[in-house]
Amino acid sequence: MTTTTVTTNASAQAAHVQKPGWFTVQVLNRSVAWLTRRGFSVWGSRVLAVRGRKSGEWRRTPVNLLTLEGERYLVAPRGHVQWTHNMRAAGGGELHVGKRVEVFTATEIADDDKPAVLRAYLKRWKAEVGVFFGGVGPDSTDEELRAIAPKHPVFRVHTTDGE
């Protein structure tokens, strides 16, 4: 029974990926990444660098870093995308803003622990990412947030300087 549940969850995870369109990849992501690389954080933006799980090459993507109650989190609004698979394999990476680089380790949090994080993330970035959450927003119930939690990986970020 446990094996079936794990297989079902893995299948659901693999199936839940919302790929960005051309405009997002070519214009929005590139613009945010360009600004962030030059030291301008756009609403908490960072450039995430994580080693590819197969190639070992550094892969970079813009992300929103959420701070909630003294903890920092990376949320994957588009689901189980490449950076989330790479993060699981690597166990951490780097966050870049301009010339500042933070090396970190990451712990994926359990679905039952995600509602408060997802609520805070949606409160801050709903205009940008709300479409990926199937109508669930910052005012949704914990049950509604828990229902979508398996579709959105969340990683707690731990840096060596105590953050």
N, C-alpha and C positions, 0 to 999 in steps of 0.2 A: 504494500500500500504506500509506504513512504517513497519507494522508487517511482511509482506512478505519479505521485504528487510532484516530485522533483522534475520528472520528465515533462509533465504538463506545464509547470512553471517555466522551465527552460524553453519550451516551445512558445509559450506566451511571450516571454522576454524577447526571443529571437524575432517573433512576429511583430512586436511593437517597436517600430522605428519609423519616425516621421522625417523623411529626408527633406532637406531644405531645397527650395527652388533656386533657379539661376540667379534671380535678383538678390536673394539672401546670401548666397555663396559669393557671387562676384562683386556685389556692391556693399551690402550691410556688413557682413562678417569682415570683409577686407577693410572697410572704413574703420570699424571699431578696433580691429587688430592694429591697423596703422597708427591710430591715435594712441592706443594703449602702449605700443612699442615705443612711442615717443614720450611717454610719461603722463599722458592724459587718461585717467581712469574715467570711463563713462558709466556712471551709476554703479560703481563697484566692479567694473570690467577688469579682467586680467587676461593675459595670454597663457593658456595652460600648455605646458610642454610635458609630454609623457612618452616613454619609450614604447614603440610598437611591439606587440606581443610576439610577432613572428619575425619581423625584420630587425628589431633592436634599434631601429632608426628613431630619432626624435620626431614626434608628430606634434603639431601646434594647432590650437583652435581657441577662439575667443570664448570666454565663459564669464558668468556673473558669480562673484564670490559673495555669499550671504553671511553676515554676522548676526547671530541670534544668541542672546543670553551668554555672551562671552565665548561662544564656540563659533567656528567657521565651517561653512558647508559649500560643497559643489553639488548642484542639482542638475540633472539631465532632463530638460523639458521635452526633448524630442525622443526620449526613451532610451533603449539599449543600443546606443550608437557606438561607433568605433572607439571614441575616447574612453567610454565606460568599460569596454572589454579590455582595453589596454591598461586602464587604471587597476582593474582587478588583478591582472597579471603582474604589473609592476609594483603595486602597493604604494604608489606615490609618484611624485614628479616635481615639477617646478612651476611657480606662478611668477609671471613677468609683468612689470609695469615700468616702462622706460628701461633704465639700466639696473633697476632693482630686481633681484631674483631671490625668491624664497624657495628653498628646497623643503619638501614636505613629505610626510607619509600620510596615507589615507585609510580610513576604516569605513567600509560600507555599513550603513545603518539598516536595521530591520524595518520591514514594512510597518509594523505596529508603532514604531517610534517616529514615523515620518509626518504625521498630520501637522504638528506645530511648525515643522520646518517648511513643508509645502505651503502652509497658510502664509507664513512670513514671506516666502519667495514670491508667491502670487500677489501678495499685498504690494510688494515693491516693484515687480516686473510684469504684472498681468497685461498691461498694454502691449508689451513686447512679446510675451510668450503664452498668454492666456489661451490662444487658439489650440494649443497642443494638449490642453487639459480637459477636453471634452465637456465644457460647460461648468466644470468645477472651478470655484474661485475662492478668494480669501474669506468670504462670508459663508462658505459651505460648512456643513457639519463635519465632525470628526469621522463619522461613518462614511460620508461621501469622499473625504480625502483618503481614508484608509482603503476604500474600494479602488481608487486609481493608483495607490502607492506602488503596487508591483510593476507598473508601467514606467515609473520614473526613478531611476537609481539616485541615491543620495549618499554622498561621501563626506565624512567628517574629516577636516584637514588638521593635521598636527605638524607644527614646525618646531625646530630645535630651540627656537628662542622663546618657547612657552606659549605661543599663540595657538 
